[in-house]
Amino acid sequence: MDFNLPEELQILKSTVRRFVDNELIPLEHEYRPDGEEMPEHLLRPLQEKVRALGLWMLDVPPEFGGAGLDLLSRCIIQEEVSRTAALPFRANPLFGPDVRPILFYANDEQKERFLQPVIAGKLSVCFAQTEPDAGSDPAAMRTNAVRDGDHYILNGTKRFISGAGRADYAQVIAVTDQEKRARGGISCLMVEMKSPGVVLEKQWHTMMGDAPWQIFFDNVRVPVANRIGQEGEGFSLGQKWITSGRIKGHGARSVGIASRALDMMIEYSKVRVTFGQPLANRQAIQFMIADSAMELHAARSMVYECAWRADRGEDVRNLSYMVKIVATEAASKIVDRSIQVHGGLGLMKELPLEWWYRQLRSIRITEGTPEVLRWRMAQHLIRNHK
Ligand SMILES: Cc1cc2nc3c(=O)[nH]c(=O)nc-3n(C[C@H](O)[C@H](O)[C@H](O)COP(=O)(O)OP(=O)(O)OC[C@H]3O[C@@H](n4cnc5c(N)ncnc54)[C@H](O)[C@@H]3O)c2cc1C
């Protein structure tokens, strides 16, 4: 058993770390991504530099011009870039267009219509699963698509959909068989946002600065040719993507944020003098540093192990639940302690800590709440206990 990262991953990690330290952290004084997209004059030169490093469209297979990296490599990159607050949190454009992985399951004709234009940056797609009465429990969704010849007629409401305002298509998860529902009765349809009957009903404004949408579908005609995968496969396609999202987008991201927050905590504790001594000399502060280091180590180890197992084709659903809970809760506590050690300064927008504090609060809710993930994990443990 070898707990060290293989040499090529250590090189990847230090390359990305150098890039973040030299190119991104200095930008934090110039650009705060609170709900705003990164301005083109900052983004373009950065994209050219990561392309030159071979880091472009990280999960897109090489036949479509991507780097085709495995999940562990992507987690390592995600961890390092999450050490800076100079990148938008949800849709990070640094490594190229946001390609929804469900599109990799498209047929050849759909790949030409959807995947290739997305890769070329000409088409934007949002993912629409959550509804007013179906969030943690997506199987309770009401949005339905009824077959009418070579079309579906789509009706329903989707809530909290990121990027819907600028999307050309929504990847809508809808019931196509009321009897089967989550057991093979839910499908994934590519719905053109300009179709008659698609209404952007409301934009919600969050504490994190981003603003997802509510979409109403009123008898929208969707060609059967726009269904990704077989009829009834939509639910499982959505779940596959969410599992890797929990490991990388939540787990590795939290680890990156926590590691910089801990660095900041240690550095500041060494220079801030109160009552004649640096904070670093006080046991109350030392305990915060030690607790943070322990929790960060546990979270990072779990992220790496889970990504490694996923790359070997193992079923990591339960482990991914643990990763999401442990890493997001650890990072929340570590950022909170770092704010505490910085005192009033920790609350100021000059430092990235308050921004991470708000973002981390959000990722403890999206893509699986800790209550529901714990519940699912326990069900699995109890069922399989011998
Ligand atoms: C900023 C933002 C962006 C988003 N973007 C998207 C997007 O692009 N596409 C998309 O489809 N969705 C998106 N979502 C939706 C997000 O995934 C849901 O908000 C999330 O799944 C939680 O669902 P809910 O809000 O309906 O909460 P609910 O499911 O109503 O949960 C409320 C509370 O009850 C608890 N709870 C629920 N069931 C149980 C149970 N069985 N036992 C114990 N406790 C329980 C939960 O843990 C939670 O604390 C986004 C949300 C936000 C805030």
Ligand as a Chemical Component Dictionary entry (heavy atoms), coordinates in Angstrom:
data_LIG
# 
_chem_comp.id                   LIG 
_chem_comp.type                 NON-POLYMER 
_chem_comp.pdbx_formal_charge   0 
_chem_comp.three_letter_code    LIG 
# 
loop_
_chem_comp_atom.comp_id 
_chem_comp_atom.atom_id 
_chem_comp_atom.alt_atom_id 
_chem_comp_atom.type_symbol 
_chem_comp_atom.charge 
_chem_comp_atom.model_Cartn_x 
_chem_comp_atom.model_Cartn_y 
_chem_comp_atom.model_Cartn_z 
_chem_comp_atom.pdbx_ordinal 
LIG C1  C1  C 0 -27.583 28.392 -5.523  1  
LIG C2  C2  C 0 -28.260 27.124 -5.908  2  
LIG C3  C3  C 0 -28.070 26.599 -7.172  3  
LIG C4  C4  C 0 -28.734 25.435 -7.558  4  
LIG N1  N1  N 0 -28.574 24.972 -8.840  5  
LIG C5  C5  C 0 -29.315 23.908 -9.253  6  
LIG C6  C6  C 0 -29.279 23.505 -10.632 7  
LIG O1  O1  O 0 -28.543 24.071 -11.453 8  
LIG N2  N2  N 0 -30.071 22.474 -11.025 9  
LIG C7  C7  C 0 -30.881 21.803 -10.149 10 
LIG O2  O2  O 0 -31.573 20.879 -10.574 11 
LIG N3  N3  N 0 -30.943 22.167 -8.829  12 
LIG C8  C8  C 0 -30.191 23.200 -8.367  13 
LIG N4  N4  N 0 -30.255 23.607 -7.043  14 
LIG C9  C9  C 0 -31.156 22.891 -6.116  15 
LIG C10 C10 C 0 -30.460 22.126 -5.001  16 
LIG O3  O3  O 0 -29.843 20.986 -5.507  17 
LIG C11 C11 C 0 -31.538 21.848 -3.930  18 
LIG O4  O4  O 0 -31.798 23.078 -3.284  19 
LIG C12 C12 C 0 -31.111 20.803 -2.927  20 
LIG O5  O5  O 0 -31.122 19.537 -3.549  21 
LIG C13 C13 C 0 -32.004 20.757 -1.694  22 
LIG O6  O6  O 0 -33.370 20.658 -2.048  23 
LIG P1  P1  P 0 -34.451 21.641 -1.400  24 
LIG O7  O7  O 0 -33.910 23.028 -1.497  25 
LIG O8  O8  O 0 -35.756 21.381 -2.043  26 
LIG O9  O9  O 0 -34.506 21.247 0.129   27 
LIG P2  P2  P 0 -35.461 20.123 0.791   28 
LIG O10 O10 O 0 -35.333 18.847 0.043   29 
LIG O11 O11 O 0 -36.836 20.664 0.964   30 
LIG O12 O12 O 0 -34.795 19.955 2.219   31 
LIG C14 C14 C 0 -35.053 20.868 3.301   32 
LIG C15 C15 C 0 -34.367 20.355 4.561   33 
LIG O13 O13 O 0 -34.961 19.108 4.944   34 
LIG C16 C16 C 0 -33.958 18.123 5.094   35 
LIG N5  N5  N 0 -34.486 16.825 4.686   36 
LIG C17 C17 C 0 -35.098 16.513 3.514   37 
LIG N6  N6  N 0 -35.431 15.211 3.493   38 
LIG C18 C18 C 0 -35.021 14.688 4.687   39 
LIG C19 C19 C 0 -35.060 13.391 5.269   40 
LIG N7  N7  N 0 -35.567 12.330 4.629   41 
LIG N8  N8  N 0 -34.545 13.230 6.526   42 
LIG C20 C20 C 0 -33.997 14.280 7.191   43 
LIG N9  N9  N 0 -33.931 15.532 6.698   44 
LIG C21 C21 C 0 -34.427 15.729 5.455   45 
LIG C22 C22 C 0 -32.813 18.569 4.182   46 
LIG O14 O14 O 0 -31.588 18.025 4.586   47 
LIG C23 C23 C 0 -32.870 20.070 4.369   48 
LIG O15 O15 O 0 -32.160 20.412 5.524   49 
LIG C24 C24 C 0 -29.591 24.759 -6.632  50 
LIG C25 C25 C 0 -29.761 25.292 -5.344  51 
LIG C26 C26 C 0 -29.113 26.450 -4.977  52 
LIG C27 C27 C 0 -29.348 26.982 -3.592  53 
# 
loop_
_chem_comp_bond.comp_id 
_chem_comp_bond.atom_id_1 
_chem_comp_bond.atom_id_2 
_chem_comp_bond.value_order 
_chem_comp_bond.pdbx_ordinal 
LIG C1  C2  SING 1  
LIG C2  C3  SING 2  
LIG C2  C26 DOUB 3  
LIG C3  C4  DOUB 4  
LIG C4  N1  SING 5  
LIG C4  C24 SING 6  
LIG N1  C5  DOUB 7  
LIG C5  C6  SING 8  
LIG C5  C8  SING 9  
LIG C6  O1  DOUB 10 
LIG C6  N2  SING 11 
LIG N2  C7  SING 12 
LIG C7  O2  DOUB 13 
LIG C7  N3  SING 14 
LIG N3  C8  DOUB 15 
LIG C8  N4  SING 16 
LIG N4  C9  SING 17 
LIG N4  C24 SING 18 
LIG C9  C10 SING 19 
LIG C10 O3  SING 20 
LIG C10 C11 SING 21 
LIG C11 O4  SING 22 
LIG C11 C12 SING 23 
LIG C12 O5  SING 24 
LIG C12 C13 SING 25 
LIG C13 O6  SING 26 
LIG O6  P1  SING 27 
LIG P1  O7  DOUB 28 
LIG P1  O8  SING 29 
LIG P1  O9  SING 30 
LIG O9  P2  SING 31 
LIG P2  O10 DOUB 32 
LIG P2  O11 SING 33 
LIG P2  O12 SING 34 
LIG O12 C14 SING 35 
LIG C14 C15 SING 36 
LIG C15 O13 SING 37 
LIG C15 C23 SING 38 
LIG O13 C16 SING 39 
LIG C16 N5  SING 40 
LIG C16 C22 SING 41 
LIG N5  C17 SING 42 
LIG N5  C21 SING 43 
LIG C17 N6  DOUB 44 
LIG N6  C18 SING 45 
LIG C18 C19 SING 46 
LIG C18 C21 DOUB 47 
LIG C19 N7  SING 48 
LIG C19 N8  DOUB 49 
LIG N8  C20 SING 50 
LIG C20 N9  DOUB 51 
LIG N9  C21 SING 52 
LIG C22 O14 SING 53 
LIG C22 C23 SING 54 
LIG C23 O15 SING 55 
LIG C24 C25 DOUB 56 
LIG C25 C26 SING 57 
LIG C26 C27 SING 58 
# 
